[in-house]
Amino acid sequence: MTFQRGLDLAKQAGFDLALVADQATPPVCRIVNFGKLIYEQKKKDKEQRKLQHQHKVKEIKFGCNIDPHDYQIKMSHAIEFLQKGYKLKASMMFKGREMAHKELGFGIMQKVIKELEGQGVAENTPKLIGRSIIININPAHH
């Protein structure tokens, strides 16, 4: 039917005329309650967002001369994060003259990767960016 006829029918019924497929020939319209259509669309979108899992990144920071006990605690936190499915960012900041001993930092980062082997997979090798070494670890899905 013509557009005008469809519009008149919709007005008589107290509804709106909504365009369903504008690419079709002729364009397809439907007589609907527009407020209800918008409400149901929002409801559907909200449901979709609820089903999406947010990928949060947790960060653990190490010092260059970290105490063995502190290191163990940070590692247990790291394992916990990976088991919960979070991505992990391990970083180490160098302060002052510590930059002269970057190899110590890389050694610790390699140790971190080795210890987290069963729990997570390193995205890349440890990289020195500015005054810090950063490595991203993704959870290993069993």
Backbone bond lengths (Angstrom), bond angles and torsions (degrees), N, CA, C in turn:
res aa  C-N    CA-C-N  psi(-1)  N-CA   C-N-CA  omega(-1)  CA-C   N-CA-C  phi
1 M - - - 1.465 - - 1.522 109.20 -
2 T 1.303 115.36 168.02 1.463 119.07 -178.62 1.527 109.99 -73.73
3 F 1.304 113.65 160.74 1.463 120.17 -179.96 1.531 110.20 -59.66
4 Q 1.331 116.15 -45.90 1.459 120.89 -177.12 1.524 111.25 -61.68
5 R 1.353 116.59 -41.61 1.469 121.06 179.46 1.536 110.27 -63.02
6 G 1.326 116.04 -42.64 1.467 120.79 178.40 1.517 111.20 -62.85
7 L 1.319 116.48 -41.83 1.462 121.88 179.79 1.528 110.41 -64.37
8 D 1.338 116.52 -42.37 1.464 120.76 178.83 1.524 111.26 -62.79
9 L 1.343 116.72 -43.63 1.469 121.33 178.95 1.528 111.13 -61.11
10 A 1.339 115.41 -42.61 1.459 120.21 -179.68 1.522 110.66 -63.82
11 K 1.346 116.94 -42.86 1.471 121.50 -179.96 1.526 110.52 -62.73
12 Q 1.356 116.86 -41.67 1.471 121.06 179.23 1.529 110.78 -60.75
13 A 1.343 116.57 -39.96 1.462 120.70 -177.75 1.540 111.39 -80.96
14 G 1.332 116.54 -8.66 1.463 120.16 179.64 1.521 112.83 80.99
15 F 1.321 116.99 21.00 1.462 121.06 179.81 1.522 110.76 -115.52
16 D 1.327 115.87 -172.79 1.457 121.62 179.34 1.528 109.41 -114.01
17 L 1.328 115.01 161.24 1.459 120.55 176.52 1.541 106.83 -103.60
18 A 1.358 115.97 115.08 1.465 120.22 -176.82 1.524 110.17 -109.37
19 L 1.332 115.59 135.17 1.456 121.65 178.75 1.535 108.57 -77.70
20 V 1.322 117.26 121.05 1.463 121.56 -177.58 1.522 110.66 -95.46
21 A 1.342 116.89 -51.56 1.461 120.39 -179.79 1.519 109.22 -132.81
22 D 1.325 116.84 102.73 1.471 119.64 -177.41 1.528 112.04 -81.67
23 Q 1.355 117.58 -16.85 1.463 119.93 -179.51 1.537 112.49 -80.37
24 A 1.333 116.15 -19.45 1.468 120.16 -177.78 1.527 110.00 -70.30
25 T 1.337 115.32 159.33 1.459 119.83 176.61 1.523 107.78 -122.17
26 P 1.275 121.25 114.16 1.476 127.31 -7.64 1.534 111.28 -72.82
27 P 1.349 117.70 161.94 1.464 120.27 178.72 1.534 111.26 -58.38
28 V 1.336 115.98 142.51 1.465 120.80 -177.40 1.522 109.69 -98.32
29 C 1.342 115.39 129.51 1.461 121.24 177.56 1.528 108.98 -123.00
30 R 1.350 115.14 160.34 1.455 119.50 179.67 1.520 108.89 -137.29
31 I 1.320 116.23 143.48 1.460 120.26 177.94 1.529 107.13 -87.77
32 V 1.355 116.22 112.74 1.464 121.11 -177.60 1.524 110.69 -141.30
33 N 1.339 114.27 165.24 1.456 120.27 171.33 1.528 105.19 -84.18
34 F 1.321 117.68 108.03 1.465 122.76 -171.58 1.533 112.36 -62.31
35 G 1.323 117.07 -39.70 1.477 121.55 178.80 1.512 110.73 -59.90
36 K 1.331 115.83 -42.80 1.461 121.19 -179.74 1.539 109.94 -67.22
37 L 1.335 116.91 -39.14 1.456 122.35 179.37 1.543 110.31 -61.18
38 I 1.331 115.49 -46.31 1.470 121.08 179.10 1.528 109.79 -62.83
39 Y 1.341 116.80 -44.08 1.463 122.01 -179.52 1.536 110.64 -58.76
40 E 1.332 116.39 -47.53 1.461 120.53 -178.38 1.534 111.56 -67.01
41 Q 1.334 116.64 -34.87 1.469 120.57 177.51 1.536 110.08 -64.92
42 K 1.351 116.46 -43.79 1.464 120.55 178.85 1.521 110.43 -62.74
43 K 1.333 115.59 -40.56 1.458 121.39 -179.82 1.533 110.41 -62.42
44 K 1.332 115.74 -42.41 1.463 121.90 179.67 1.538 110.19 -65.10
45 D 1.351 116.29 -43.21 1.468 120.81 179.06 1.531 110.96 -62.02
46 K 1.340 116.09 -42.06 1.465 121.42 -179.69 1.528 110.02 -62.52
47 E 1.318 116.36 -41.76 1.465 121.74 178.97 1.534 110.56 -62.77
48 Q 1.338 116.34 -40.60 1.462 121.09 178.87 1.532 111.07 -63.45
49 R 1.349 116.16 -42.22 1.467 120.46 -179.98 1.520 110.56 -64.56
50 K 1.324 116.35 -36.16 1.453 120.90 -178.90 1.531 110.26 -64.13
51 L 1.327 116.78 -35.18 1.459 121.54 -177.80 1.523 112.51 -76.72
52 Q 1.350 116.73 -22.08 1.457 120.18 179.52 1.519 109.78 -73.33
53 H 1.335 116.18 134.38 1.461 120.00 178.39 1.524 108.97 -93.73
54 Q 1.315 115.74 123.76 1.454 120.01 178.60 1.525 109.11 -73.62
55 H 1.322 117.73 130.80 1.452 121.04 176.84 1.509 108.11 -92.35
56 K 1.322 115.16 98.71 1.450 119.45 179.59 1.520 108.81 -90.88
57 V 1.314 115.33 149.28 1.450 120.86 178.44 1.520 108.15 -111.09
58 K 1.324 116.01 124.94 1.464 121.35 176.31 1.523 106.55 -102.00
59 E 1.331 116.18 145.68 1.463 119.66 -177.45 1.516 110.25 -121.33
60 I 1.321 115.97 136.89 1.468 120.26 170.00 1.524 106.90 -120.03
61 K 1.320 114.67 136.34 1.466 119.99 -177.54 1.518 109.44 -113.62
62 F 1.313 114.64 135.94 1.458 120.97 178.11 1.513 109.32 -113.73
63 G 1.326 115.84 150.03 1.455 121.31 171.04 1.514 107.75 -95.81
64 C 1.313 117.34 162.94 1.464 121.42 -177.19 1.530 111.20 -66.95
65 N 1.340 117.30 -40.84 1.469 120.39 -179.97 1.533 108.96 -112.26
66 I 1.337 115.58 65.04 1.459 121.57 -175.86 1.529 110.29 -78.08
67 D 1.320 115.88 140.67 1.458 122.52 177.77 1.539 109.03 -68.94
68 P 1.334 119.19 141.06 1.472 121.02 -178.52 1.535 113.05 -54.34
69 H 1.325 117.00 -38.69 1.466 119.77 -179.55 1.528 110.70 -67.54
70 D 1.324 117.31 -43.91 1.468 121.06 177.53 1.523 110.23 -60.41
71 Y 1.325 114.78 -39.68 1.467 120.24 179.40 1.527 109.65 -60.85
72 Q 1.343 116.70 -45.27 1.475 120.45 -179.25 1.531 111.11 -61.66
73 I 1.322 116.69 -41.47 1.466 120.59 179.78 1.525 110.04 -63.85
74 K 1.325 117.32 -44.70 1.469 120.82 179.11 1.523 110.62 -62.83
75 M 1.326 117.32 -37.90 1.462 121.00 179.01 1.526 110.79 -66.44
76 S 1.337 117.12 -39.31 1.477 119.18 179.06 1.525 110.05 -65.64
77 H 1.341 116.86 -36.82 1.474 120.24 175.39 1.526 110.13 -64.05
78 A 1.324 116.18 -43.73 1.465 121.21 -179.17 1.529 110.50 -59.84
79 I 1.332 116.48 -45.33 1.472 121.05 179.70 1.530 110.07 -62.14
80 E 1.320 115.71 -42.01 1.479 121.22 178.77 1.535 110.59 -60.08
81 F 1.333 116.79 -45.65 1.466 120.59 -179.84 1.525 110.80 -61.60
82 L 1.333 116.32 -45.74 1.463 120.35 -178.04 1.531 111.32 -65.03
83 Q 1.338 116.65 -36.80 1.468 119.83 179.06 1.524 111.12 -66.76
84 K 1.333 116.12 -30.99 1.469 120.04 178.44 1.524 111.99 -79.56
85 G 1.341 116.62 -3.97 1.462 120.35 176.36 1.517 115.08 92.35
86 Y 1.335 117.87 10.53 1.460 120.72 177.90 1.528 109.75 -81.74
87 K 1.339 115.23 151.87 1.465 118.97 169.20 1.519 105.81 -79.10
88 L 1.315 115.60 154.55 1.455 119.64 -176.23 1.528 110.00 -126.06
89 K 1.324 115.62 137.85 1.461 120.83 176.08 1.524 106.21 -119.83
90 A 1.311 115.95 114.51 1.462 120.20 177.64 1.520 107.29 -100.25
91 S 1.329 116.19 128.50 1.460 118.66 -178.59 1.527 110.64 -135.87
92 M 1.305 114.52 155.69 1.448 121.28 178.56 1.519 108.73 -139.10
93 M 1.311 115.35 120.22 1.459 120.55 179.44 1.524 109.28 -94.24
94 F 1.317 115.36 139.48 1.464 120.45 174.94 1.525 107.96 -102.49
95 K 1.337 115.47 130.02 1.464 119.97 178.49 1.522 108.80 -111.51
96 G 1.291 116.26 142.85 1.469 121.50 173.83 1.506 114.47 51.96
97 R 1.343 115.63 -121.88 1.469 121.17 -175.08 1.521 113.34 -81.30
98 E 1.310 118.10 -3.71 1.472 120.46 -179.44 1.528 111.22 -59.49
99 M 1.332 117.24 -22.99 1.466 121.40 179.24 1.538 111.43 -58.34
100 A 1.329 116.21 -23.95 1.463 120.17 179.57 1.532 111.06 -70.50
101 H 1.336 116.88 -17.02 1.469 120.88 -176.96 1.523 111.28 -121.16
102 K 1.320 114.59 51.70 1.465 119.89 -179.66 1.530 111.91 -61.20
103 E 1.354 116.05 -30.75 1.466 119.32 -177.71 1.535 111.44 -61.82
104 L 1.341 118.02 -31.13 1.471 121.11 176.13 1.529 110.06 -63.70
105 G 1.324 115.46 -43.38 1.471 120.87 178.79 1.517 111.65 -62.59
106 F 1.328 116.27 -44.87 1.475 119.78 179.16 1.525 110.04 -64.07
107 G 1.340 116.75 -35.79 1.466 121.44 178.00 1.525 111.02 -61.38
108 I 1.337 115.64 -45.93 1.475 120.00 179.22 1.524 110.49 -63.67
109 M 1.327 116.84 -42.16 1.471 120.37 -179.06 1.531 110.91 -64.45
110 Q 1.343 117.15 -39.09 1.463 120.23 177.18 1.533 109.93 -63.18
111 K 1.335 115.66 -39.05 1.465 121.51 178.39 1.531 110.35 -62.84
112 V 1.344 116.08 -40.31 1.472 121.54 178.12 1.526 109.61 -60.94
113 I 1.329 116.72 -47.68 1.471 120.97 -178.98 1.531 110.02 -60.43
114 K 1.336 115.51 -44.53 1.469 120.38 -178.12 1.534 110.67 -63.02
115 E 1.344 117.00 -42.78 1.469 120.55 -178.08 1.525 112.66 -70.59
116 L 1.323 117.57 -28.34 1.467 120.81 -178.48 1.526 112.33 -92.97
117 E 1.348 116.67 7.49 1.458 121.32 -174.19 1.532 113.90 -51.30
118 G 1.331 118.51 -44.87 1.465 120.78 -178.20 1.521 112.75 -73.17
119 Q 1.326 117.15 -26.39 1.469 121.98 -173.47 1.526 113.39 -93.05
120 G 1.340 115.86 -34.76 1.457 118.78 -174.55 1.511 112.43 -147.46
121 V 1.323 114.13 165.70 1.463 121.30 -179.35 1.528 108.36 -119.39
122 A 1.326 115.93 127.99 1.467 119.95 179.58 1.525 109.43 -71.31
123 E 1.333 116.34 132.19 1.471 121.13 178.78 1.517 110.99 -68.48
124 N 1.326 114.99 -35.85 1.466 120.03 -176.05 1.526 108.97 -152.96
125 T 1.316 116.02 -179.99 1.466 119.02 176.20 1.527 108.14 -81.52
126 P 1.333 117.89 156.93 1.475 119.57 179.11 1.531 110.34 -57.70
127 K 1.333 115.69 133.36 1.471 120.20 -178.32 1.523 109.85 -119.86
128 L 1.313 114.77 140.13 1.459 120.12 175.52 1.522 107.69 -90.07
129 I 1.328 115.91 115.36 1.460 120.71 178.81 1.524 106.44 -122.24
130 G 1.309 115.50 110.70 1.467 119.60 -177.56 1.519 109.90 65.31
131 R 1.338 116.26 -119.95 1.458 120.70 -179.10 1.526 112.03 -104.92
132 S 1.348 116.62 18.66 1.464 118.15 -179.50 1.521 112.48 -138.45
133 I 1.321 114.85 153.69 1.461 121.79 174.87 1.524 105.80 -104.28
134 I 1.316 115.87 130.70 1.460 119.89 -177.17 1.520 109.70 -127.54
135 I 1.332 115.19 141.01 1.463 120.19 174.35 1.525 108.44 -143.38
136 N 1.336 116.36 137.42 1.464 121.58 177.79 1.518 109.19 -104.43
137 I 1.332 115.62 136.73 1.463 120.77 -178.81 1.525 108.46 -126.92
138 N 1.326 115.82 127.86 1.460 121.15 177.86 1.517 109.17 -96.91
139 P 1.346 117.74 146.10 1.465 118.93 178.45 1.525 111.00 -64.87
140 A 1.336 116.67 140.56 1.462 121.26 176.94 1.531 106.95 -85.23
141 H 1.326 117.22 116.57 1.458 119.98 -179.42 1.517 108.67 -85.51
142 H 1.326 114.68 123.27 1.472 120.03 -178.18 1.511 110.06 -81.59
